Amino acid sequence: MSLLSSHALSIGYDGAVVGEGIDLRLSGGEVLCLLGPNGGGKTTLFRTLLGALPPIAGEVRVEGRPLGRFSRRELARRLGYVPQAHAGLFAFTVEDVVLMGRTARMGRFAVPSARDRQAARAALERLGVARLAERVYTQISGGERQLVLIARALAQETATLILDEPTASLDFGNQLRVLAELDRLRRDGIGILMSTHQPEHALRVADRIALLKAGRVVAQGDAR
């Protein structure tokens, strides 16, 4: 069974079609990488797969069930998301931002438990940024914020991760750190769908690659 799939999917905003005929499948323990130019529809596709935008046509399935049958809370327990960029508006600490990834696993009026805080700290340590835990999120660098957002997604402990250009704002060393972490997550059975503008990153971690141009998948197959 696929963790995430789309079938004859058309995507867009307010009825304006951005892409169509998109068929994708992601299994556990697999990295599927989307490559394509700016404006090709990658971010719109991700937002549709996450349920933030309704499909214009076609279907999205999560773990074999239609996307529309899940509540937002249920989806948050299955799909983790790392956006392309996030400046932040409020002076939360880094640890608090990562703890937000635990929200779907907490009661409505609950406070973070010791288990939640342990998961947040472990995620920060995996990305090598535990030293930032008490820092104010809006006062760290863009690259550090990106690592924190990846840690937040890891703290969700989902079976599927969707990452929109996760290494775009990172220096070379942190790019390698993130790619190594994605490889470890794949070995742990996590399904990863990511986009990038760097083919060498796709070749380093991806099992399969899909080429997206003008809203259409023009080719997909083994990364090699």
HUQUI-V222400 format. One record per run of one state. SS is the DSSP state (H for helix, E for strand, - for the rest). FROM is the first residue (numbers start at 1). TO is the last residue. If there is no record, write none. Layout:
BEGIN
<<SS:FROM:TO> <SS:FROM:TO>>
END
This chain:
BEGIN
<<-:1:3> <E:4:13> <-:14:15> <E:16:26> <-:27:30> <E:31:35> <-:36:41> <H:42:49> <-:50:56> <E:57:62> <-:63:64> <E:65:66> <H:67:69> <-:70:71> <H:72:76> <-:77:78> <E:79:82> <-:83:92> <E:93:93> <H:94:105> <-:106:113> <H:114:126> <-:127:129> <H:130:132> <-:133:135> <E:136:136> <H:137:139> <-:140:141> <H:142:155> <-:156:159> <E:160:164> <-:165:171> <H:172:187> <-:188:190> <E:191:196> <-:197:198> <H:199:205> <-:206:207> <E:208:213> <-:214:215> <E:216:222> <-:223:224>>
END
